[in-house]
Amino acid sequence: MPRVAVLAFVLVLSATTAGCGAPGGAGPGGAGPLPGTPGGTRTAPGTASAAASQIPPGRQIAEGGGGPVSYTFREEWRHALATAETWRVGAYLVIAVGQMVNDDGVPNSWRLTFADKAAPDAVLLVDIDPWGKVTGQEVVVGAAATGLVGGSTKPIPYTVIDSDQAVTVGKKTLGATYNLAKTKDPLIALNHDRKDGSGPYWSYILFYESTAEYVTARIDALTGQVASGP
């Protein structure tokens, strides 16, 4: 499935599906200051991005006991932020999507979407590989940019849980209902809800072969709790 198509699918799914398994508390959606968030508020994204050092370190995973080192999401975010800041001062992360994610929370590639204001005239798409190398970038402008992000224009807080924790929670949640041996194409996405702005949420998504449908665990990205749908 092409990356843009996957991104569109994930965003629509995250806006319409409830979390699978026993729900925990839904992610907080209220206004007011949120420590560790670019811009300092949930309702009005800021115009000045913070340094990458404010993002907690991710995990470094050595492949094959001495091979290349891959990274979990937060470390990838640190690398991609430098690219976003060369595009526009004040750029901040609004969406992240990873395809074919493994149990360590490392996909075969990430696509990170950056904006610089609540009603963006353009967004920057940054592709980054598991080893921290930016492999591509694209600026999307006008109505196409608005369509890509929808209502997901709030900055992702620096304090979100990392992708490895989100995958662990997601697998446990879906495994309580589905036979994971009959699933494939694991995806992971991070964004605020496109309908009501709540979140941010991690969505762990699997294709369930027995029923030929995608199943989702929705996780509060700040607490790690399984979240109910909107």
N, C-alpha and C positions, 0 to 999 in steps of 0.2 A: 504494500500500500504506500503511495507517495507520501512524503513527509507532511506536505501541506494538508493532504486529505486526512492523515492521521491526526494532525493538530485540530482540524475542524471537527472531526469525530469526537475527540476527547473533550473538547470544549462543550459541544452539544450534550454529550453524555453527562458531564459533570453538572450541567445545569438542570438535568431532568431526572436523574436516577437517585434513588435513596441508597444509603449505605447498606451493605449486606450484613447479616449477622445481628447480634444484639446491639442496639444503638447505645452509645454513650451520650455525653452532652454534645449538642451541636456547637460548632465553632462560634465564638463571640462575634457579634456583628454590630455592636454599638459604636457610637462615635467617641472621640476623646483621644488623648495622648496614648500612644502605644510605644513603650520603650523598645529601642532596637529597630525601629522602623524608619526607613528613609523619609524625610519630611516631617517625622514626629507625630503625625496624626493618621487616623484611619480614613477619614472622610476627604482629606485634601492632600493628595500626594505632593511632596515637596519638590522644589526646583533645584536643590543641591544634593547630589549623591554623596554618601559617606565613603571613606576609603575602604578598600577591600579588607583591611585589617579588622574592621568591625564585624565581618562575617566570621563566625566561629570556624576553626579548622575542620576540614572533613577528614576522612580516613584515607590513608595511602595503602594500597593493596599490591603486594609484590606477586607477580604472576610466575608460576612455576618455580617458586623458591629462589628467584634471583633474576627473573626476567623483567620486562618493563613494569613500571609502577602505574596502576590505574587509580582513579580517584572516585570517591563518593561525591554527591551533588554539591555540598557546600564548598568543597575545594574547586570544583569546576566553575561554580558561580564566581569565585574569586578571580579565576583566570579570565572569564568572559567579561567581567565588569570593566576591566581595563580597555577592552575593545569598545564596549558601549560608551565609555567616557570620551573616547576619541571621536565618536559620532556626535554626541551632544553632551555638553556640560549639564549635570543634573539627571542623566539617564538612570533609570532604576528598573529592576526586574519586575515584570507583571505575570509572566507565565513561563513554566518550564515543562517540557515533555521529553521523556526518554523511552526509546523503543527497545524491545528484547532485553528487559532488565533482568539481571541475575539475582541470586540470593544475597549478594553483597551490596545490592542497591546500585550496581553499575550497569547501565544499558550499553548497547553498541554505539549509541550516539545520543547527544542531547540537542534539543533546539530550545534556546532561551529567547524570550521576547522582551525587549526593553522599550519603555516609553519615557517621556519626560514631563508629561502633564496629564490631567484627568481626562481631557478631551483631545486626544492626540491627533495632530495633522499627519504624523508619520510614526512608524514603529520600526525598530531594528530587530531582525531575526539573526541570531548568532548560532551557528552549528559548531559544536565542540566534541572532539572524540574522547574516549575513556581515559586517555593519557594526558589530557589538558591542552591539547592543541586545537586552536580555532581553525576549522576546516572550510568555513564559508560564512558569509554574511550578506544580508539583503535588506534594503530599505523598502518598506511598503508604505505608500502614501495615500492620503485622501480617504475615500469611502472604503477602499479595500483594507486600510489599516483599522478603521473603526469596526469593520465586520470581523476582522481577525480577533480583536480583543473583546468586543462587545462591552459588557459592564466590568470586565476584569482589568480595570486600570488602576487599582490601588497598588501601592508598592508592597512587595513581599517583605515581611519583617526579617531582619537578620537573625532572629531567634528561632526560626523554624527548625523542627527536627530534621535530621539528615535522611537521605534516601534509604540507607540501610535499615534504619529503624522503621521507616514507613513500609518497606517491603516485608519486614518481619511481622508487623502488625497486620498488614494486608493478607499475607499468606495464612496466618493463623485464623483470621476472620473468615476468609473464603473457604478454607479447609474444613471448617465446622459444618459447612453446607454442601460443598461440592467435592468431588473426587479430583484432587489436583493432578493426578496422573492422566486425566482426560482433558487437561487444559493446555493451551499453547498461546504463543504471541503475547507474552506479558508486557504491559505498558505501565508507565507511571507518569502522573501529571501533577503539577502544583499550580494552583491559581485560586483566586477568590470566586465565589459563586456569581455567575453572570446575571442571575435574576435579582437577588437581594443584597449582593455585596458582602455576605457573611464569609467567614473563613479567616485566613486561607486554609485550604484543604489539600492534602495529598489524595489522589485517586489511584488505587492499584487495580488494574483492569486485566482480565484474562478472557480468552475465547474458550467457551465451554463446548467441547465437541459433541457431547451427548444431546444437547438441545440447540446447537448451532447459534449461540447467542453470546454476547459479551456480558460478563458479570463484574461487579465493581464493589470494592471496599473503599469507603470514604473515611478519611482519617483527619482529625483536627491537627493541622500542621504545627500548632503551638503546644498542644498538650500530649499528642500521641494517642488520644482517645478515639475510639471508633465513633463516627458521627452519623447522625440521622440525616436523611435527605431534607431538601428545602421544603 
